[in-house]
Structures are given as C-alpha cells and as structure tokens.
Amino acid sequence: MKRHYWTSPIAIYLFLGGLGGGIMFLAWIMSAFVFAGQADVLGPALAGPMFIALLCLALGCFFLVFELGQPPVFWRVFTTATAIIKWGATMLSIAMFFNLFYVLAYVPWFPVFENFFMPFRAFNLGVAGIMGLGIMIYTGVMLSTLKAHSFWATPALPILFTTSATSTGCAAISLSLGVWPGSVHMTMASYLGAVAIHEVLHVVDIVLVFVEIGILLIMVLSFLGSGTRTAKRAAKRWVSGAYAGWFWIGMIGFGLVIPLCMYLSGVSAMSNGVAPVLVLCGGLLLRYLCVWTDDRQPLPGEERYYNKLPKSDAQFLHAWEDGDLY
Amino acid sequence: MTRNVMVIDLRRCVGCQSCTVACRTWNDLPMDIIYNPVLTEGVQGDWPNVHRNWLPTLCMHCENPECVPCCPTGASQQDEDGTVWVDHTKCMGCKVCVNACPYGMRDVSHMVPRFDQYVRKCTFCRDRRQNEPGKDPYCVQTCHQKARIFGDIEDPNSEVSKLINSVETFRLFEELGTNPQIYYIPFLGGHR
C-alpha cells in the first residue's frame, strides 16, 4: 500500500452527502406519506431541516472539489455517462437546486420568491427527497464498486451507509425541526406538527440504530471470519487492532449503543439533545474509518518495496529543488 | 487488429532496476512516482538452498480495465491496441481510477503544486511508439537481460505470440476478470 489516496475531505463529503440526503428523504416521506395532506402545516417546520440539508450538501461538495487534484475544472465530472461519480454529482446538483427552491418558498424577507415557489413546494420537496435517497445510496455504492479494495467491495456497505445516513438524517431533523427565522409562517398547528414529526422520528431512529448495529457487526465480523486475507487484516484492525478503540468505544459505544439507550429511556433532554449529536458523531466516525480502510491486496513484495522507499518529506528528495544538492 | 501485450520472463530478470530508471528518464517522472517497480519478497529458503526472485511490474493494460469506465471525465482511455492511458488535459485528479486499479499502478504526484495534480500511469510509451512506429517501450529496449518482450499478440509470428503459445505463463490477479495483458513466464523451478 503506497498511501491513502482519499483522506479526510472524502470522509466528510460522504458523511455530509448522506446526512443531507437523509434529511431531504425523511422530510419528503413525512410530508408526502406519514402526514399526507398536511404540507401547509408542516412546511414551515421542515424549512429549517431542509436548509441544514442544503448547507450539508454545499459543504460536502466543497470538500469533494477541494480533494480534487485540479479543482478549477471540477465541471468535467459531468462529461461522461458511465462513471458512478458522475451520477452522484448529478443527483447532488439536482437535489441542491430543488432544495433551494423549497427553502426559498419560506424565506420571510423576499416575498417575490415566496409567491413564486410556494405553489411548487410539494413538487420541489418530492424531487429533493427522491434525489436524497439516491445520494444516500450513492455514497455507499461509490466505494463498493471499487472492487480492488476488499473492505469496500461488499453489498453490505451501501446498505450500511444508507441506514446510517437515514439515522443521521433523523438526528439532524430532531435537532433543527421548527428552527427557522421565518416565524411568520409558524402557526400553532405547525408547532404541533413539528412535535408529531419528532415523535415519529424518535421511534424511527431507534429502529435504524438497531439495524445499523446489526449490519455493522455482521459486516465486520464476517470479514474477520471468512473474508479474503486482505479483508481479514482490515477487519482485525477494526476489531482488535489500531482502530479498535475508535470502533468499539467511538462508533459502537458512543455512536450507537449509548444514543439507543437514551432513545429507549423515553423523551428527555438527553434523548432530544445529546443522543442525536452522538448519532451524528458516530456517522462521521463510520465514514472516516471506512475511507481509511482502503486496503488493497498487495502484489508479492509490494509492501516491502514501498516501505523501503524514502517518504516524500525526506530531505534528499527536495535537495534538487532547493538547489543545495552539492 | 493489433493487441499489444508484454511478456516478462522472470527466469531472466536479475532485479537490476534498469527498466525502472529508464522509465523514469523517458517519462520525466517526479521523484515520488514509479511506473514499473521491480518487486521482491527478499531471500527465500534456508541456507544453502536459498533463492531470490524478482517481479517486474507495470500497468497491466487490462482488456477489461477497472480504471476506464469509472473515470467521470473521460480522461482515462483505452486505445484500440489495448493501451490504457490518461489524457491529463481532461483529468481533474479525483483519484477514482487510482482506487479502482487492483494492481496499484496509477499514482498522483505530491511533489507538484497541490492544485495541479493529475493521475499518471504507464502507457507502454505511447508517445514513443506514435512518434517512431515500430519502437518498443523504453523499459523493453533498456532491459539488457531481454526479460521484457513487447509485441502484438494477434500476430502469430510475433515473439510474444510464440512465447505465450509455447511456454507456461501466468498473469497477476486473473481471478478479478480484468484480463491483464502482462504475461509472466514463471521463475526457474516453477515458482510464481
């Protein structure tokens, strides 16, 4: 293994993309199915979470572009049809536009936007929600199609990422529901709607965290038990190696089990405030660990070869550039 | 139709790294980029029955490359003769192809300005072969042991075609289905 080619910006991008997608998807599900016909009431309450989703996607795109070797030409991502990353970028763009249109309908300072976009808000939310689902799945599929990496090339990864994204989406909506400067739209019915959504998401997140723990343990332990030699080595790093603390204490403990206990203990300050934050941190940690577990099956002698090479900061590598070779 | 492949005779390779140096010279590579490392697992066996094998590597120019369809910009391409190459004027440096290659034969230099990085890889010296048709890649010309043989596998009279059809060869990670086009003649004693 020469080095990690994808680092923190990609991990953050995957997290924020999934988070934004999860918020939009859940907002659409709540508005269109769970509380069907209540769009007028719920709209102002969901404007805050949708704005957060827009910020997440925009920030995620920034990190993605920042990671590029040549950021000024990022638009080239749209130029081929076969690449999965192109479809991801397309879905992100569409989602951000329709999310923006939805949020503009609730911006209190610009009545022009409000008047123009209000009639289309259900459609805008629908498109953003469907794209959000696509983005959640895409963040996992992007890694799982890279079959050179044993730990990524599993169908469990997109399922895990989608579950985690939905769970973090639940957490973010719980934290931001009803928080919106456009209080002129917020009626008593809107507040009651926000409380109802909160109750539903509380239960949904309990189920999702349960499922996530199951998928995560099944994936990692099956790699450890029956994976390829490379996958076993990676899984061992998670279970009992360098990442064990992050995995057991950080991700499983603080990211999933403790929030689950808080959720199960009923509605309280802990379950409303602390648990969602822990779920969000666990989601970010999951992306970090996955991106860092980019083990590729080495060629015979490859690790020996690259371990012997000087690191890029070795002094003699730069002597030529610095002009002090002699 | 021409289909360029390379046969590497592991019985002949002595690990001199001439091919590595020649490649670096021809392609004017940054210090942290190596297109064709010559690998070894070190001395194997117990004294006095010891041996050391060398494995020259390079891009496998797979028939079904993982790195080409995943490229979102179309910079990663495959010629009709099978050569896989990167058009750096189209590359945006997303490194998807670097992660997609099962052989780790693509790289991005960290010794160039941060926002002027693009993916680099072996092209079977595409520029050299286009400018002077009939010439071999520089690593092939440089190998004094004649361990590297380059040619058209579709031509039954070519040396590579004769070798592949007459002696036992193997390819790296064949099970992945990428159909790599670098054929290795095993070490003496059949060691792979």
Interface residues (C-beta under 8 A of the other chain):
Chain A: M1 K2 Y5 W6 E67 L68 G69 Q70 P71 P72 V73 F74 R76 V77 F78 T79 T80 T82 A83 I84 I85 K86 A89 T145 L146 K147 A148 H149 D294 R296 Q297 P298 L299 P300 G301 E302 R304 Y305 Y306 S312 L317 W320
Chain B: M31 D32 P37 L39 T40 E41 G42 L55 T57 E66 P69 C70 C71 P72 T73 G74 A75 K90 C91 M92 G93 C94 K95 V96 V98 N99 A100 C101 P102 Y103 G104 D107 V108 H110 M111 F115 D116 Q117 Y118 V119 L172 F173 L176
